[in-house]
Each structure stands twice: as C-alpha cells, then as structure tokens.
Amino acid sequence: MRPRPGEVLHFSEDPTLTLFHPHVAATSRGSEAYVWAVDAARAPGYWFPRACPRAMAWAVPGTTEDDLLRIVGPGGGRRVHAIEYGWLERLRTVRLFAYRLPAGPFRPIGEPVPHAVVATRSVHPLGPPEPVGDLLALHRDAGIQLRVLDNLWEFWEAVTASTLGFSGIRLRNARPRPA
C-alpha cells in the first residue's frame, strides 16, 4: 500500500474520515497545526496499528556491510521492522485503512531527513479509504523483514548507533527498558 504519483497517504483505523483538519499532534515538539501524511518511502513505517511501538532500520548510502549484516541479518534484505510480542496479535487483526490525499498541499517535514509530509490547511481525501489488508503479507511482499522481540530497546540502541537509516514510532508505548 503506497501512494500513486501525485498522492500521499494517511493511515488510520477510522474508516469514516471525510476531511482532514490541521491539528497539533500530542507528541509534537512544535505548536503549528498540521495534516500529517507520508510519501511512498515512508509508507511502510505506518503498516501497523496506530499505537504500536516499532523500531525500523534500512540501508542508506553509507551503510556499511558490517552494519547491514549485524542489524538486518543474512538473507534479511535491506530493511527490518521490529515490534514487541505483545503487539503481534493486534498487528494480525487490526483493520487499517489508507486515505489517498492530493500531494499538492503537502511539504516535507523533519531534519536532517524528512519523516513525513504536512499540510497547513484542511485536505479532502481523493476517495473513500482503502482497507490496507494483511499487514504481515504487506511486509513480506515488500521484502521487509518483520522481527518480533520481547523488548525493543536493545535493538533500538543498536540501530541508532549504526550506519543504517532508522525511525522509531510510538516508542513511548514500548515495554520499559530492561534493568
């Protein structure tokens, strides 16, 4: 599930949205109101239940072969997403929807690499939401390794100290760091 040219996506468990209004996200460090969406490159980071904590890593220019093998692993492709066991059943059963939005009103946000696209005005979806379907199959078909761990923190620390690109979403919902 990725946007077509000229589109961005907003993923939601709510299939009844008809207009996206700018708002200040609860986790935002800033005070500006946005409509949040993602481009094709960032879409896989949202193939999860909304509240699910996930740690993700992928090869970027400059990633060392050693880091790729150490973090992603042999035969694991070039990208890995990790969740905790406590979220596996929810990942398997969630009804997730993708809203296609026109890309025109959106601009990239995030430094040094954008992590989303945002609009500062209300945006109508291009049509009704589309069911995303089986999230495990979506990962498989995209060649993304999905790793299930007891706790995300050791993996996250290894990822953030590596040469891989990475993103952590909803990590505040992860189990506490081991003592």
GUMARMI-746723 format. One record per residue (C-alpha): residue in three letters; x, y, z. Coordinates in Angstrom, 2 decimals, decimal comma. Example, Ala and Ser with C-alpha at 12.3 -4.5 7.8 and 13.67 -1.06 7.14 Angstrom:
BEGIN
@residu=Ala u=12,30 v=-4,50 w=7,80
@residu=Ser u=13,67 v=-1,06 w=7,14
! end
This chain:
BEGIN
@residu=Met u=0,00 v=0,00 w=0,00
@residu=Arg u=1,82 v=3,01 w=-1,33
@residu=Pro u=0,67 v=6,29 w=-2,84
@residu=Arg u=0,45 v=6,71 w=-6,59
@residu=Pro u=2,22 v=9,65 w=-8,27
@residu=Gly u=0,70 v=12,93 w=-7,09
@residu=Glu u=-0,60 v=11,36 w=-3,86
@residu=Val u=0,41 v=10,94 w=-0,24
@residu=Leu u=-1,19 v=8,59 w=2,28
@residu=His u=-2,72 v=8,91 w=5,70
@residu=Phe u=-3,20 v=5,62 w=7,57
@residu=Ser u=-5,98 v=5,30 w=10,13
@residu=Glu u=-8,06 v=2,72 w=11,96
@residu=Asp u=-11,05 v=5,06 w=11,44
@residu=Pro u=-12,80 v=4,47 w=8,07
@residu=Thr u=-15,23 v=7,41 w=8,49
@residu=Leu u=-12,98 v=10,44 w=7,92
@residu=Thr u=-14,14 v=12,81 w=5,17
@residu=Leu u=-11,92 v=15,85 w=5,79
@residu=Phe u=-8,50 v=16,15 w=7,41
@residu=His u=-8,08 v=19,26 w=9,54
@residu=Pro u=-4,72 v=20,57 w=10,76
@residu=His u=-4,08 v=19,77 w=14,42
@residu=Val u=-1,16 v=19,85 w=16,84
@residu=Ala u=-0,11 v=16,25 w=17,41
@residu=Ala u=0,04 v=15,18 w=21,06
@residu=Thr u=3,70 v=14,21 w=20,58
@residu=Ser u=4,67 v=17,35 w=18,66
@residu=Arg u=7,60 v=19,44 w=19,85
@residu=Gly u=6,17 v=22,42 w=18,00
@residu=Ser u=2,92 v=24,34 w=18,17
@residu=Glu u=1,96 v=24,53 w=14,49
@residu=Ala u=-1,13 v=22,59 w=13,40
@residu=Tyr u=-0,68 v=20,14 w=10,50
@residu=Val u=-2,42 v=17,47 w=8,50
@residu=Trp u=0,06 v=14,57 w=8,57
@residu=Ala u=0,72 v=12,13 w=5,74
@residu=Val u=3,54 v=10,07 w=4,25
@residu=Asp u=5,10 v=9,57 w=0,86
@residu=Ala u=5,94 v=6,22 w=-0,76
@residu=Ala u=9,30 v=5,87 w=1,00
@residu=Arg u=7,79 v=6,37 w=4,49
@residu=Ala u=4,54 v=4,43 w=3,96
@residu=Pro u=5,88 v=1,07 w=5,29
@residu=Gly u=6,50 v=2,68 w=8,69
@residu=Tyr u=2,74 v=3,01 w=9,05
@residu=Trp u=1,73 v=-0,56 w=8,20
@residu=Phe u=0,98 v=-1,07 w=11,91
@residu=Pro u=-1,78 v=-0,42 w=14,42
@residu=Arg u=-1,59 v=3,27 w=15,31
@residu=Ala u=-0,38 v=2,86 w=18,90
@residu=Cys u=2,04 v=0,01 w=18,12
@residu=Pro u=5,64 v=0,83 w=19,05
@residu=Arg u=8,03 v=-0,03 w=16,23
@residu=Ala u=11,72 v=0,33 w=15,53
@residu=Met u=12,74 v=0,31 w=11,88
@residu=Ala u=16,06 v=0,28 w=10,07
@residu=Trp u=17,09 v=0,27 w=6,41
@residu=Ala u=20,16 v=0,52 w=4,24
@residu=Val u=21,06 v=4,03 w=3,06
@residu=Pro u=24,04 v=5,33 w=1,09
@residu=Gly u=26,92 v=4,98 w=3,53
@residu=Thr u=25,54 v=1,93 w=5,35
@residu=Thr u=28,38 v=-0,48 w=5,99
@residu=Glu u=28,06 v=-4,12 w=5,01
@residu=Asp u=29,00 v=-4,98 w=8,60
@residu=Asp u=26,06 v=-2,97 w=9,99
@residu=Leu u=23,67 v=-4,41 w=7,41
@residu=Leu u=24,63 v=-7,95 w=8,39
@residu=Arg u=24,66 v=-7,19 w=12,12
@residu=Ile u=21,30 v=-5,41 w=12,27
@residu=Val u=19,25 v=-6,73 w=9,36
@residu=Gly u=20,98 v=-10,09 w=9,15
@residu=Pro u=21,90 v=-12,54 w=6,41
@residu=Gly u=19,05 v=-13,14 w=4,00
@residu=Gly u=17,07 v=-10,31 w=5,58
@residu=Gly u=17,07 v=-7,92 w=2,64
@residu=Arg u=17,79 v=-4,23 w=3,16
@residu=Arg u=15,08 v=-3,27 w=5,66
@residu=Val u=13,83 v=-4,56 w=9,01
@residu=His u=10,91 v=-3,54 w=11,20
@residu=Ala u=10,69 v=-4,71 w=14,82
@residu=Ile u=7,73 v=-4,87 w=17,18
@residu=Glu u=7,17 v=-6,50 w=20,56
@residu=Tyr u=5,39 v=-9,85 w=21,02
@residu=Gly u=2,62 v=-8,09 w=22,92
@residu=Trp u=1,59 v=-6,34 w=19,68
@residu=Leu u=1,67 v=-9,33 w=17,32
@residu=Glu u=-2,00 v=-10,32 w=17,66
@residu=Arg u=-3,09 v=-6,70 w=17,21
@residu=Leu u=-0,88 v=-6,45 w=14,09
@residu=Arg u=-2,58 v=-9,56 w=12,71
@residu=Thr u=-6,15 v=-8,41 w=13,43
@residu=Val u=-6,22 v=-4,61 w=13,11
@residu=Arg u=-8,43 v=-3,10 w=10,41
@residu=Leu u=-6,20 v=-0,41 w=8,95
@residu=Phe u=-7,26 v=1,98 w=6,20
@residu=Ala u=-5,30 v=4,18 w=3,81
@residu=Tyr u=-6,61 v=7,54 w=2,70
@residu=Arg u=-5,20 v=8,85 w=-0,55
@residu=Leu u=-4,65 v=12,62 w=-0,38
@residu=Pro u=-3,51 v=15,03 w=-3,10
@residu=Ala u=0,24 v=15,68 w=-2,70
@residu=Gly u=-0,02 v=19,35 w=-3,75
@residu=Pro u=-0,75 v=20,92 w=-0,34
@residu=Phe u=1,94 v=18,90 w=1,45
@residu=Arg u=5,60 v=19,69 w=2,15
@residu=Pro u=8,30 v=17,54 w=3,77
@residu=Ile u=9,00 v=17,95 w=7,48
@residu=Gly u=11,90 v=16,68 w=9,60
@residu=Glu u=15,63 v=17,23 w=9,78
@residu=Pro u=18,09 v=16,12 w=8,58
@residu=Val u=15,86 v=13,67 w=6,65
@residu=Pro u=12,12 v=14,31 w=6,31
@residu=His u=9,99 v=11,78 w=8,20
@residu=Ala u=6,57 v=12,88 w=6,94
@residu=Val u=4,78 v=15,43 w=4,81
@residu=Val u=2,44 v=18,05 w=6,25
@residu=Ala u=-0,23 v=20,48 w=5,09
@residu=Thr u=-1,34 v=23,59 w=6,96
@residu=Arg u=-4,86 v=23,64 w=5,52
@residu=Ser u=-7,71 v=21,14 w=5,56
@residu=Val u=-7,47 v=18,42 w=2,92
@residu=His u=-10,19 v=16,24 w=1,39
@residu=Pro u=-9,27 v=12,65 w=0,56
@residu=Leu u=-9,31 v=11,73 w=-3,13
@residu=Gly u=-11,86 v=8,99 w=-2,46
@residu=Pro u=-13,06 v=6,57 w=0,19
@residu=Pro u=-10,46 v=4,89 w=2,41
@residu=Glu u=-8,98 v=1,64 w=1,18
@residu=Pro u=-8,55 v=-1,34 w=3,51
@residu=Val u=-4,82 v=-2,00 w=3,83
@residu=Gly u=-5,35 v=-5,72 w=4,41
@residu=Asp u=-2,94 v=-8,28 w=5,86
@residu=Leu u=-0,03 v=-6,33 w=7,36
@residu=Leu u=2,22 v=-9,39 w=7,60
@residu=Ala u=1,69 v=-10,12 w=3,90
@residu=Leu u=2,27 v=-6,46 w=3,07
@residu=His u=5,69 v=-6,61 w=4,78
@residu=Arg u=6,53 v=-9,91 w=3,08
@residu=Asp u=5,52 v=-8,70 w=-0,35
@residu=Ala u=7,59 v=-5,52 w=0,08
@residu=Gly u=10,67 v=-7,56 w=1,08
@residu=Ile u=10,70 v=-6,05 w=4,57
@residu=Gln u=11,79 v=-8,32 w=7,37
@residu=Leu u=9,41 v=-8,16 w=10,34
@residu=Arg u=11,08 v=-9,06 w=13,61
@residu=Val u=9,15 v=-9,77 w=16,81
@residu=Leu u=11,08 v=-9,14 w=20,02
@residu=Asp u=10,33 v=-9,34 w=23,72
@residu=Asn u=11,60 v=-5,76 w=24,17
@residu=Leu u=12,56 v=-3,15 w=21,55
@residu=Trp u=15,25 v=-1,22 w=23,43
@residu=Glu u=18,37 v=-3,32 w=22,80
@residu=Phe u=17,51 v=-3,46 w=19,10
@residu=Trp u=16,79 v=0,30 w=19,04
@residu=Glu u=20,10 v=1,14 w=20,68
@residu=Ala u=21,97 v=-1,00 w=18,13
@residu=Val u=20,08 v=0,59 w=15,24
@residu=Thr u=20,65 v=4,18 w=16,34
@residu=Ala u=24,37 v=3,53 w=16,81
@residu=Ser u=24,70 v=2,03 w=13,31
@residu=Thr u=25,15 v=3,47 w=9,82
@residu=Leu u=21,60 v=2,43 w=8,83
@residu=Gly u=18,73 v=4,82 w=8,33
@residu=Phe u=16,17 v=4,42 w=11,09
@residu=Ser u=12,87 v=5,52 w=12,55
@residu=Gly u=11,15 v=4,80 w=15,83
@residu=Ile u=7,43 v=5,39 w=16,10
@residu=Arg u=5,33 v=5,27 w=19,29
@residu=Leu u=8,33 v=4,04 w=21,27
@residu=Arg u=6,74 v=5,56 w=24,39
@residu=Asn u=4,32 v=2,60 w=24,17
@residu=Ala u=7,12 v=0,02 w=24,26
@residu=Arg u=7,80 v=-2,12 w=27,29
@residu=Pro u=10,19 v=-0,48 w=29,77
@residu=Arg u=13,91 v=-0,78 w=29,19
@residu=Pro u=15,35 v=-3,86 w=30,88
@residu=Ala u=17,14 v=-3,14 w=34,16
! end
